[in-house]
Amino acid sequence: MKDATTRTDRPLPLAGLRVVEFTHMVMGPTCGMVLADMGADVIKVEPVEGDRTRHLLGAGAGFFPMFNRNKQSIAIDLHKPEGAEVARRLAASADVVAENFKPGTMTKYGLDYESLARDNERLIYVSHKGFLPGPYEHRTALDEVVQMMGGLAYMTGRPGDPLRAGTSVNDIMGGMFGAIGAMGALIQRGITGKGQEVQSALYENNVFLVGQHMLQYAITGKPAAPMPDRISAWAVYDVFTVKDGEQIFLAAVSDAQWATFCDLLGFADLKADPRYTTNNDRVRQRPTLMPVLRERLAAHSAAELTAMFERAGLPFAPIRRPEELYDDEHLQATGGLADITLPDGARAGQTAQTTLLPFTMDGKRLGVRLQPPKAGEHTAQVLAELGFEPRDIDRLRGAGAVA
């Protein structure tokens, strides 16, 4: 396996940047994770009982270990005046503050942008919300909520059967856009000396995702159909059920690829048929072409088609489940997976593999420097860095303000 650790020949790009995040669930933690992976010193503020995502079951079991690596944890009770004061003192030390709580929550504790920026005009403040300011801003949002109202569930499911995308696309991308905004603000701060507030939102992220389908309607006058029922831009671009009931995605998205496809599979009659000369011709003829292809391809195994299409350079994909990706030879060979130590639950202290950011810098992936922290693991260390004496830390713990 290739080395997936961070670069050793020069500092990571955000080394020396301090980020304090008041976040939970997925969206805000994703923003912090991106900045942390790129070298920032990220301090996660949790309640004294710990982030609730540490103990989720089912689909939520992977939330905390996935999105909270490379961070330190300090546990603070914001409801206590002493705890809120500690949080404000911590936020005052930050270059970037990130949060994803309901509108008005941070204001209650003097942790909103206006309050913090009065004493630190260089502060960059990243708010992650359900909606940007406007008529919907006080609604409670979830990934499902914005997928349903933002057209994505309609596009994903069958007609009359809206379906949530299979992963937290808006939460994750909303956090990524928050991080992108923070990095843009950092560049501008380097020019002007002043920070700013950045806002990212689930709903607007979802609308961005379906923007191409909105434009399709604006340009053609025809509404986009749900994915399972739409007219594809390419004739051969589908999942085929083949020998022994296996499935494989196959595509030929150009006229040259169509010719290769026919030559590869011995479909000389289809290649010569004038009804299928161009891609647009084939799209128009899909009702007659696809049944023929499905019947002929059913005689081949998925492994056989995989080998043939790989040799010919044609697009293909096996249909795999998430857990099967642990055995993916490409991810293993390129260092796309990294070991982490699980901080909570029945498997606390055991090792599992997580996925890394999907890009390289200087030819290397950005790896795991700090394990996902235990709740409050770095409380004493962070408070000491802020100038609190041991007796002060003991007093705060005794009052239940920190843990």
Secondary structure, DSSP 4 states (H G I P E B T S, - for coil): ----SPPSSS--TTTT-EEEEE--TTHHHHHHHHHHHTT-EEEEEE-TT--GGGG--GGGTTHHHHH-TTEEEEEB-TTSHHHHHHHHHHHHT-SEEEE-PPTTHHHHTT-SHHHHHTT-TT-EEEEEESS-SSTTTTS---HHHHHHHTTHHHHHSBTTB----SS-HHHHHHHHHHHHHHHHHHHHHHHHS---EEEEEHHHHHHHHTHHHHHHHHHHS-PPPPGGGS--SSSEEEEEE-GGG-EEEEEE-SHHHHHHHHHHHT-HHHHH-GGGSSHHHHHHTHHHHHHHHHHHHTTS-HHHHHHHHHHHT--EEE---GGGGGG-HHHHHHT-EEEEE--SSTTTT-EEEEEPPS-EETTEE---SSPPPPTTTTHHHHHHHTT--HHHHHHHHHTTSB-
